């Protein structure tokens, strides 16, 4: 005879399902994110370098074009001034007064220059030429110009303001302060270089120490 034995349910240990191990995605996502971040940073740096290179190239091209334009203007001014005959030393070296000087006269300041020109007497009659009825002061004109604009200013003058030929008087500003003499002297030297490049004879009225030569 078979005997059925029933054990209590609490004494039977249930079989729990074994938990599945999920892969830790954080360890895989982090390296990928880091790679993408570094790649983006590298692309950004490369883009900035490319932009800087393009900007530098453009600046260089503009600078070259500016120099070419300036050189072309000087060439045109030189060609215009070549129409003026060479100067006569006997005429301009004998002048001892600024008021009696008939050719263009430059007074150099620290940043600009005062260009004085005297237009010829347009009266065809020789009577009283330059006298009380038609004084030279009434035909005088003064212009403030930058040294960079000096070639264009001189080449634009009519032939009648060059009675001595292609020569320009140059003087340091007599009203300048002593502290500005060094800067003004540099401007004088720059003006002389410009005039030499234009083929214009320089009649300097002041020495390097600021003393009058006339």
ABEGO torsion letter per residue (X at the ends): XBBBBBBBAAABBBBBBBBBBBBBAAAAAAAAAAAAAAAAAAAAAAAAAAAAAAAAAAAAAAAAAAAAAAAAAAAAAAAAAAABBBBBAAAAAABABAAABABBBBBBBAABBBBBBBBBBABABABGBGBAABBAAAABBBBBBBAAAAAAAAAABBAAABAAEBBBBBBBBAABBAAAAAAAAAAAAAAAAAAAAAGBBBBBABBAAGBBAX
